[in-house]
C-alpha cells in the first residue's frame, strides 16, 4: 500500500532507534525529574513535533539540500550546537528549587509548559542529524516505483513519530515515578542538574564537530 514495504521491520527498527540515548531523551528525563511527568510529556510532544519538521522537509526534498550543501549543513549544525550548549550552561548554573523539608515543593514549576514544549521542539528541529536520519532510513522502506513517494514518506514518518511519542511518554512517566520514590534531596538534585548540563554541552560540542558523513 502506497509503495510501502516491510512495515513490521520498520516499526521494530524505529523502536530500537528510540532506545538510543540522546539530547531529546535527556531533556525529557530532566524535565520529568524536576517538574513531574506532565512536564516530561510536554517535552516529548515538543520533540515529536520537531520531528515533523524533518519529515516534511525530507518529503519535500529540503533535507536533500541539507545533505548536499556543506554551507547549509554547517549553518544548521552550528545553530543546533549553540542551542544545546546554551541549554547545558543554563542547567549548570541553575539551582534546584527542591527543599528537603518541604517535599511538596519538589515539583515546583521552574519552567512553563510552553517553554518546555519549545525546548523540546528546538532540541529536535535544530538537529541536522535527525534530518539526515530520516533521509537515509525511511526511503529504505519505500518502493522505487511508488506512485507517490512523498505521501509514503509522510506516512512512515508519522508512524515513526507516533511510536516515538509513546516511548517518550513512557520514559517521562518512568523517570517521574523513579524520581519521586528516590526522594532526591537538594544537594543531589543540584548535582544532577550539573551532570545534565554537562551532557547537553557534550552533545552540543559533538554536534558542532559532526560531519555529514
C-alpha positions as CSV (number, residue, x, y, z in Angstrom):
1,X,0.0,0.0,0.0
2,X,1.3,3.5,-1.0
3,X,4.5,1.7,-2.1
4,X,5.5,0.9,1.5
5,X,7.0,-2.5,2.4
6,X,8.3,-4.3,5.5
7,X,6.2,-2.2,7.9
8,X,6.8,-4.6,10.8
9,X,10.6,-4.3,10.3
10,X,10.3,-0.5,10.1
11,X,8.4,-0.3,13.4
12,X,10.8,-2.6,15.2
13,X,13.8,-0.7,13.9
14,X,12.3,2.6,14.9
15,X,11.6,1.3,18.4
16,X,15.2,0.2,18.8
17,X,16.5,3.5,17.5
18,X,14.4,5.3,20.1
19,X,16.2,3.5,22.8
20,X,19.5,5.2,21.8
21,X,20.2,8.0,24.3
22,X,20.5,11.5,23.0
23,X,19.7,15.1,23.9
24,X,15.9,14.6,23.4
25,X,15.7,11.8,25.9
26,X,17.9,13.6,28.3
27,X,15.7,16.7,28.1
28,X,12.5,14.6,28.7
29,X,14.1,12.8,31.7
30,X,15.4,16.1,33.2
31,X,12.0,17.8,32.9
32,X,10.2,14.8,34.3
33,X,12.6,14.6,37.3
34,X,12.4,18.2,38.2
35,X,8.9,19.2,37.2
36,X,6.9,15.9,37.1
37,X,5.6,13.6,34.4
38,X,3.4,16.2,32.8
39,X,6.3,18.4,32.1
40,X,8.2,15.4,30.7
41,X,5.2,14.6,28.5
42,X,5.1,18.2,27.2
43,X,8.8,17.9,26.3
44,X,8.0,14.7,24.5
45,X,5.3,16.4,22.4
46,X,7.7,19.2,21.6
47,X,10.4,16.7,20.5
48,X,7.9,14.8,18.3
49,X,6.6,18.0,16.8
50,X,10.1,18.9,16.0
51,X,10.4,15.5,14.2
52,X,7.7,16.6,11.8
53,X,9.9,19.5,10.6
54,X,12.4,16.9,9.4
55,X,9.7,14.6,7.9
56,X,8.1,17.4,5.9
57,X,11.5,18.7,4.9
58,X,12.6,15.3,3.7
59,X,9.3,14.6,1.9
60,X,9.6,18.0,0.1
61,X,13.3,17.4,-0.8
62,X,14.7,20.1,1.5
63,X,16.7,17.6,3.6
64,X,18.5,16.6,0.4
65,X,19.8,20.2,0.2
66,X,21.0,19.9,3.8
67,X,22.8,16.7,2.9
68,X,24.4,18.0,-0.3
69,X,25.2,21.6,0.7
70,X,28.1,22.0,3.1
71,X,27.2,25.6,3.9
72,X,23.5,24.8,4.7
73,X,24.6,21.8,6.8
74,X,27.2,23.8,8.7
75,X,24.7,26.7,9.5
76,X,22.0,24.4,10.8
77,X,24.6,22.3,12.7
78,X,26.1,25.3,14.5
79,X,22.7,26.8,15.4
80,X,21.7,23.4,16.9
81,X,25.0,23.0,18.7
82,X,24.8,26.5,20.1
83,X,21.3,25.8,21.4
84,X,22.3,22.6,23.1
85,X,25.3,24.3,24.7
86,X,23.0,27.1,25.9
87,X,20.7,24.6,27.5
88,X,23.7,22.9,29.1
89,X,25.0,26.1,30.5
90,X,21.6,27.0,31.8
91,X,21.4,23.7,33.7
92,X,24.9,24.1,35.0
93,X,24.3,27.5,36.5
94,X,20.8,26.8,37.8
95,X,19.9,25.6,41.2
96,X,17.2,23.1,42.1
97,X,14.2,24.6,44.0
98,X,13.7,21.3,45.8
99,X,13.7,21.7,49.6
100,X,14.2,18.6,51.8
101,X,12.0,20.0,54.5
102,X,9.2,20.7,52.0
103,X,8.6,17.7,49.8
104,X,5.6,19.3,48.2
105,X,7.9,21.8,46.5
106,X,9.8,19.0,44.7
107,X,7.7,19.5,41.6
108,X,7.5,23.3,41.8
109,X,7.4,24.6,38.2
110,X,10.7,26.0,37.1
111,X,9.6,26.3,33.5
112,X,6.2,26.9,32.0
113,X,4.8,24.1,29.8
114,X,5.0,26.5,26.8
115,X,8.8,27.0,27.4
116,X,9.3,23.2,27.9
117,X,7.4,22.5,24.7
118,X,9.6,25.0,22.8
119,X,12.8,23.5,24.3
120,X,11.7,20.0,23.1
121,X,10.8,21.3,19.7
122,X,14.0,23.2,19.1
123,X,16.2,20.4,20.5
124,X,14.9,18.2,17.8
125,X,14.2,20.6,14.9
126,X,17.7,22.2,15.1
127,X,19.5,18.9,15.0
128,X,20.6,18.1,11.4
129,X,21.5,14.5,12.4
130,X,17.7,13.9,12.7
131,X,17.2,15.3,9.2
132,X,19.9,13.0,7.7
133,X,18.5,10.1,9.7
134,X,15.1,10.4,8.1
135,X,16.6,11.0,4.7
136,X,18.7,7.8,5.0
137,X,16.4,5.5,7.0
138,X,12.8,6.0,5.7
139,X,13.4,5.6,1.9
140,X,14.6,2.0,2.5
141,X,11.0,1.1,3.2
142,X,9.6,2.8,0.1
143,X,9.4,1.0,-3.3
144,X,11.5,2.7,-6.1
145,X,8.4,2.7,-8.3
146,X,6.0,4.1,-5.7
147,X,3.4,6.4,-7.3
148,X,3.6,9.0,-4.6
149,X,6.9,8.7,-2.6
150,X,6.2,12.0,-0.7
151,X,3.0,10.6,0.7
152,X,4.6,7.3,1.5
153,X,7.4,9.2,3.3
154,X,4.8,11.2,5.3
155,X,3.0,8.0,6.3
156,X,6.2,6.3,7.5
157,X,7.4,9.4,9.2
158,X,4.1,9.7,11.1
159,X,4.3,6.1,12.2
160,X,7.8,6.6,13.5
161,X,6.8,9.8,15.3
162,X,3.7,8.1,16.8
163,X,5.8,5.2,18.2
164,X,8.4,7.7,19.4
165,X,5.6,9.6,21.2
166,X,4.5,6.5,23.1
167,X,8.1,5.7,24.1
168,X,8.9,9.2,25.2
169,X,5.8,9.5,27.3
170,X,6.6,6.2,29.0
171,X,10.1,7.5,29.6
172,X,8.6,10.6,31.2
173,X,6.3,8.7,33.5
174,X,9.0,6.2,34.5
175,X,11.5,9.0,35.3
176,X,9.0,11.0,37.3
177,X,8.0,7.9,39.3
178,X,11.6,6.9,39.9
179,X,12.5,10.5,41.0
180,X,9.5,10.6,43.4
181,X,10.4,7.3,45.0
182,X,14.1,8.1,45.3
183,X,13.2,11.4,47.1
184,X,16.3,13.2,45.9
185,X,17.4,16.0,48.2
186,X,18.5,19.4,47.1
187,X,22.2,18.7,47.0
188,X,21.8,15.6,44.8
189,X,19.3,17.5,42.6
190,X,21.8,20.2,42.0
191,X,24.5,17.6,41.2
192,X,22.1,16.0,38.7
193,X,21.4,19.4,37.2
194,X,25.1,20.0,36.6
195,X,25.5,16.5,35.2
196,X,22.6,17.0,32.8
197,X,24.1,20.4,31.9
198,X,27.5,18.8,31.1
199,X,25.7,16.2,29.0
200,X,24.0,18.8,26.9
201,X,27.2,20.7,26.4
202,X,28.9,17.5,25.3
203,X,26.0,16.8,22.9
204,X,26.4,20.3,21.5
205,X,30.2,20.0,21.1
206,X,29.7,16.6,19.4
207,X,27.2,18.1,17.0
208,X,29.4,21.1,16.3
209,X,32.3,18.8,15.1
210,X,30.0,16.3,13.3
211,X,30.5,15.8,9.6
212,X,27.9,14.9,7.0
213,X,29.5,11.5,6.6
